[in-house]
Amino acid sequence: MPKSYFKSILIAVTIVTVSLSALSQNSFVDYQKSFGKVADVFRRKEDTLRRQFEAKGLQWPAKYVYIRSFKYDSQLELWVKNNVREPFKLFKTYKVCAMAGSLGPKRMAGDYQVPEGFYYINEFNPNSLYHLSLGLNYPNASDKLLSDSSLPGGNIYIHGSCVTEGCIPITNDQIEELYIITSYAKAQGQDFIPVHIFPVKFNNPRSTEYLNRYMNAYMEYKPLVENLKSAYYYFEKNKQIPVVMISTRGNYITDDIPEPVKEMKVRASVFTPSDKKIPIPEDEIAKVVNKLPVYPGGNSAFQTFLNETGNELAPLLDEGVKSAYVLIEYVIDKQGKLVYAKVLKGGNDEINKRLEDKFESLPNWTPAVRLEQNVAIKLKQTIIVEAK
C-alpha cells in the first residue's frame, strides 16, 4: 500500500488518541456543566479567569491546586502550578466572610468549630443551598482518633452565600472562581486537592500574638499548633506541599524546619471546675439541628453581651495575669431558656462562677429547630477576659 495510506492512518490514530485524552481530561468539567447553574458560571467566568492567569504569567487551566485558609486572619489563598516539580504560585487571596467558633480544632458535632489540619476536597456540590460548595474530608484519619468517637461531626464545606455554621464561607463570586479552577484540576487528574486550615497566618505578628495569648488558657492546644506551624513554614520556604503523616495517637507529623517566629510561651490557667449536671437527659439534647437558637437581638447583640461580659470580668483576673480565654458550655432548652452553664476551662474560680451566673440569667432565646420541632441543644462559647 502507498506510504500516504499509512501516513493517513497514523494521523487518524493520533487524532483519536488526542481526542480521547482530551475527553478523559474534560469529562469531569463536562459533567459539572451538565448542571445549569454551573454551565452559566463557566460561561460567565472562564474567559475572565483565563485573562487573569495570563496577566500573572500562569498557564490556564492549572493542573495542580493548593488551598490554605487562616481562621483568625479570615483569608483563603489559592495557589496553582502546572508541573509537579515547579513551585506553587499564588493566584489570589480571598476574604473569608466569617468563621464560626474559636481557634482550635473541631472535635464533636454541634460545636460549630471550623476544623484545623490537613484535608482535601472530596465533593463538588453544584446544588448547594449556599450557591456552590466544595466538601472537605472531615473527619480525616486524625480527627477520627481524636474527636468524639460517636459524633465527630461532618459536612464541612467551602461555600458561597457568605454565611457560616462551622464551614468556610466566601462570596458567590469567589466560590464560582474556585469551583471552576478546582474542576479543571480535578479533570486533569488531581484527585486529592489539598486544603490546609491554619489557626493564624504564622508570619503575621498580630495574629501570632493573639494565638499566643489564646494558648495561655489552652496548653493542650500547643502540639497541634506546632505541627501546623511547621507545615506552614515548609510551604513558605519551598512552595511545595509538605508530607503529612498521622501517628497511632492521631497526631500530625510534618517536616520539621526552623522558622523565624519566637517559641510560643504558654502558661495554663488553673481553676476548680464546678460539678454541675445538665438538667436535661443527654438523649433529649439534639446533636444536629436545622436552625440554631437565636439570642434576643441576634448575633450582633450576643457578641455585644460577650464583649461587655469580658470587660466586666477583667478586674477579677489573678494578679499578673493579663488575659484569660474562658470556654463555657451551656444548654438552651426547647422553650429557649438557658438551663445550664458550666465553665470547662480558662478562668479562676471567681470569674467562672460569675460567668455561669450571668449566662443562666439571660433572657429566653428563640429555640433551636430540628425537623420543624423545637429542640434543646448544647453549645460552647469562648469569652475573652482581658485587662485593658
C-alpha positions in Angstrom: 0.0 0.0 0.0 1.2 3.6 -0.6 3.0 5.4 2.2 0.3 8.1 2.1 -2.2 5.5 3.2 -0.2 4.6 6.4 0.5 8.2 7.0 -3.2 8.9 6.9 -3.8 6.0 9.3 -1.1 7.4 11.6 -2.6 10.8 11.6 -6.1 9.4 12.3 -4.8 7.3 15.2 -3.0 10.4 16.6 -6.2 12.5 16.3 -8.2 9.7 18.0 -5.6 9.4 20.8 -5.6 13.2 21.4 -9.3 13.3 21.3 -9.7 10.5 23.9 -7.1 12.2 26.1 -9.0 15.5 25.9 -12.2 13.6 26.6 -10.8 12.0 29.7 -9.4 15.3 31.0 -12.6 17.3 30.4 -15.2 14.7 31.2 -15.4 15.9 34.8 -15.8 19.5 33.6 -18.4 18.5 31.1 -20.3 16.7 33.9 -20.2 19.8 36.0 -21.5 21.8 33.1 -24.5 19.5 32.8 -25.9 21.4 35.8 -27.5 24.6 34.6 -26.1 26.8 37.3 -22.5 25.6 36.8 -22.8 25.9 33.0 -23.8 29.5 33.5 -20.8 30.1 35.9 -18.4 28.7 33.3 -19.9 30.8 30.5 -19.6 34.0 32.6 -16.3 33.5 34.4 -13.9 31.2 32.4 -12.6 33.8 29.9 -12.1 36.3 32.7 -10.2 33.8 34.8 -8.1 32.9 31.7 -7.1 36.5 31.3 -6.3 36.8 35.0 -4.0 33.8 34.7 -2.3 35.2 31.7 -1.8 38.6 33.4 0.1 36.8 36.2 2.1 34.6 33.8 0.2 31.5 34.8 -0.8 28.7 32.4 -4.6 28.1 32.1 -6.1 25.9 33.3 -3.9 24.9 36.3 -3.2 21.2 36.7 -2.4 21.4 40.4 -4.2 23.5 43.0 -3.4 24.1 46.7 -5.8 25.9 49.1 -4.9 27.2 52.5 -7.2 29.1 54.9 -6.4 31.1 58.0 -9.1 31.3 60.7 -8.1 34.4 62.7 -6.9 36.3 59.6 -10.1 35.4 57.7 -8.3 34.6 54.5 -8.3 31.8 51.9 -5.4 31.5 49.5 -5.4 29.8 46.1 -2.1 28.5 44.8 -1.6 26.9 41.4 1.0 25.3 39.1 1.2 23.1 36.0 4.2 20.9 36.7 4.6 18.7 39.7 8.3 19.8 40.2 7.7 23.5 39.9 6.9 25.7 42.9 3.3 26.8 43.6 2.5 30.4 42.7 -0.2 32.4 44.5 -3.1 33.2 42.2 -5.4 35.0 44.5 -6.3 35.7 48.2 -10.0 35.7 49.1 -11.6 37.3 52.2 -13.4 34.7 54.3 -16.8 36.2 55.3 -16.9 34.8 58.9 -15.7 31.9 60.9 -17.9 30.1 63.5 -16.4 29.1 66.8 -12.9 30.0 68.0 -9.4 28.9 67.5 -8.7 25.2 67.9 -9.7 22.0 66.1 -13.2 20.6 65.6 -13.8 17.7 68.0 -17.5 17.0 68.0 -20.8 17.5 66.2 -22.6 20.7 67.2 -19.5 22.6 68.4 -19.7 24.9 65.4 -15.9 24.8 65.1 -14.1 25.1 61.8 -11.6 22.2 61.7 -7.8 22.8 61.8 -5.5 20.5 60.0 -4.8 18.9 56.6 -7.7 18.0 54.4 -8.6 17.6 50.7 -11.7 18.3 48.5 -13.9 15.2 48.4 -17.1 16.7 46.9 -18.2 19.1 44.3 -21.8 20.2 45.0 -23.4 22.2 42.2 -26.8 22.1 44.1 -25.6 23.6 47.3 -28.0 25.7 49.4 -25.1 28.1 49.6 -24.8 28.7 45.9 -21.9 26.3 45.2 -19.8 24.3 47.6 -16.6 22.2 47.8 -16.7 19.5 50.5 -13.8 18.6 52.8 -12.9 15.1 54.1 -13.6 16.0 57.7 -13.3 13.9 59.8 -9.9 12.8 58.5 -7.8 10.0 60.0 -6.5 12.2 62.7 -10.0 13.6 63.6 -11.4 10.0 63.8 -8.9 9.2 66.5 -9.0 12.5 68.5 -12.7 13.6 68.1 -15.8 12.3 69.7 -15.9 8.7 68.6 -19.7 8.5 68.1 -20.4 12.1 66.9 -17.3 13.8 65.4 -19.5 15.9 63.1 -19.1 16.4 59.4 -20.5 18.3 56.4 -17.6 20.9 56.3 -17.6 22.9 53.1 -16.0 25.9 51.4 -19.1 27.5 50.1 -20.8 30.7 48.9 -23.6 32.9 50.3 -21.3 34.5 52.9 -22.9 32.7 56.0 -21.5 30.0 58.2 -22.3 27.4 60.9 -18.9 25.8 61.0 -17.8 26.0 57.4 -15.6 28.3 55.4 -17.9 30.9 53.7 -16.8 33.2 50.8 -18.9 35.3 48.4 -20.7 33.7 45.5 -18.4 35.4 43.0 -15.4 33.9 44.8 -16.8 30.3 45.1 -17.6 30.5 41.4 -13.9 31.1 40.6 -12.7 28.5 43.0 -15.2 25.9 41.6 -14.1 26.4 38.0 -10.3 26.3 38.8 -10.6 23.2 41.0 -12.9 21.5 38.5 -10.2 21.8 35.9 -7.6 20.5 38.3 -9.8 17.5 39.1 -10.4 16.9 35.4 -6.7 16.8 34.7 -6.0 14.2 37.3 -5.6 15.9 40.7 -7.9 13.6 42.6 -6.8 15.0 46.0 -6.8 18.8 46.0 -5.3 19.7 49.4 -6.9 22.2 51.7 -4.9 23.1 54.8 -6.6 25.1 57.5 -4.5 27.0 60.0 -5.4 29.0 63.1 -3.5 32.0 62.0 -1.0 33.3 59.4 2.1 32.5 61.3 4.2 35.3 59.7 1.7 37.9 60.9 2.9 39.2 64.3 -0.5 40.5 65.3 -2.1 37.1 64.6 0.6 35.1 66.4 0.3 37.4 69.4 -3.4 36.6 69.6 -2.6 32.9 69.2 0.0 33.0 72.0 -2.5 34.7 74.4 -5.1 32.1 73.4 -2.8 29.2 74.2 -2.2 30.7 77.7 -5.5 29.1 78.5 -5.3 26.0 76.4 -1.9 24.5 76.8 -3.0 21.2 75.3 -3.6 23.0 72.0 0.2 23.7 71.6 1.3 20.4 70.0 -1.3 20.8 67.1 -0.2 24.4 66.6 3.4 23.4 66.4 2.7 20.8 63.7 0.6 23.3 61.7 3.2 25.9 62.1 5.9 23.5 60.8 3.8 22.7 57.7 3.2 26.4 57.1 6.8 27.3 57.1 7.8 24.3 55.0 5.5 25.6 52.3 6.7 29.2 52.8 10.3 28.1 52.2 9.8 25.5 49.4 6.4 26.5 47.8 5.8 22.7 47.8 3.2 20.9 50.0 4.8 19.1 52.9 4.4 15.4 53.5 2.0 14.9 56.4 1.7 11.6 58.3 -0.5 10.7 61.3 0.8 8.9 64.4 -1.1 6.0 66.0 -2.3 8.5 68.6 -3.8 10.7 65.8 -1.2 13.5 65.9 0.1 15.0 62.7 3.7 14.5 61.9 5.2 17.1 59.4 8.5 18.1 58.1 10.3 19.9 60.9 12.1 23.0 59.7 13.3 26.1 61.5 11.0 29.1 61.5 11.6 32.8 62.3 8.9 33.1 64.9 9.9 33.0 68.6 9.0 30.0 70.6 5.4 30.3 71.9 5.3 30.8 75.7 2.2 29.3 77.4 1.0 29.1 80.9 -2.1 27.2 81.9 -4.8 28.8 84.0 -5.8 26.7 86.9 -9.2 26.6 88.3 -11.6 24.2 90.0 -14.4 23.2 87.6 -17.9 23.1 89.0 -19.8 19.9 89.5 -23.0 21.0 87.7 -25.1 18.4 85.9 -27.2 19.1 82.9 -30.9 19.1 84.0 -32.0 17.5 80.6 -31.3 13.9 79.7 -28.5 13.7 77.1 -30.7 11.7 74.7 -33.1 14.7 74.7 -30.4 17.1 73.5 -30.3 17.4 69.7 -26.9 16.7 68.1 -27.8 18.1 64.8 -30.4 20.9 64.1 -31.9 22.7 61.1 -31.8 26.1 62.8 -29.6 27.2 65.7 -31.0 29.0 68.7 -31.0 32.8 68.4 -30.0 35.2 71.1 -32.5 38.1 71.7 -31.5 40.7 69.2 -29.5 38.3 67.1 -25.8 37.5 66.7 -24.6 41.1 67.0 -26.4 41.5 70.3 -24.9 38.3 71.6 -21.4 39.5 70.6 -22.0 42.8 72.4 -23.0 40.7 75.5 -19.8 38.7 75.3 -17.6 41.8 74.9 -19.3 43.6 77.8 -19.0 40.5 80.0 -15.3 40.1 79.2 -14.7 43.7 80.2 -16.8 43.4 83.3 -14.8 40.3 84.5 -11.4 41.7 83.7 -10.8 43.1 87.3 -11.2 39.6 88.6 -8.1 38.3 86.8 -5.4 36.9 89.1 -2.5 39.2 89.8 0.0 39.1 87.0 -2.5 37.6 84.5 -3.3 39.9 81.6 -6.0 37.7 79.9 -8.0 34.5 80.1 -9.8 32.7 77.4 -12.8 31.0 79.1 -14.7 28.2 77.4 -18.2 27.8 78.7 -20.7 25.1 77.8 -24.5 25.8 78.0 -27.8 24.3 77.1 -30.8 26.1 75.5 -33.9 24.0 76.2 -36.8 23.6 73.7 -38.5 26.7 75.3 -35.5 28.8 74.7 -34.4 29.0 78.3 -30.7 28.7 79.2 -30.9 26.0 81.8 -27.3 25.0 82.3 -24.0 26.8 82.1 -20.6 25.3 83.1 -17.1 26.7 82.5 -14.9 23.9 81.1 -11.6 25.7 81.2 -10.0 29.1 81.3 -10.6 31.4 84.3 -10.2 31.3 88.0 -13.0 30.2 90.4 -14.4 33.7 90.9 -14.5 34.5 87.1 -16.1 31.1 86.3 -18.8 31.4 89.0 -19.7 34.9 87.9 -19.8 33.9 84.2 -22.0 30.9 84.8 -24.5 33.1 86.8 -24.5 35.7 84.0 -25.3 33.1 81.4 -28.1 31.5 83.4 -29.7 34.8 84.0 -30.0 35.6 80.3 -33.5 36.2 78.8 -35.0 33.4 76.7 -33.7 32.7 73.2 -35.5 31.6 70.1 -35.1 27.9 70.5 -33.3 25.5 68.0 -35.3 23.7 65.4 -34.9 20.2 64.1 -37.4 18.7 61.6 -39.8 21.6 62.3 -39.8 20.9 66.1 -38.3 23.0 68.8 -35.4 21.1 70.5 -32.8 21.5 73.2 -29.2 22.0 72.2 -25.9 22.2 73.9 -23.4 24.9 72.8 -19.9 26.1 73.6 -18.6 29.6 73.6 -15.2 31.3 74.3 -15.2 34.6 76.2 -12.1 36.7 76.2 -11.4 38.3 79.6 -8.6 40.8 79.1 -7.2 43.6 81.2 -7.1 46.9 79.3 
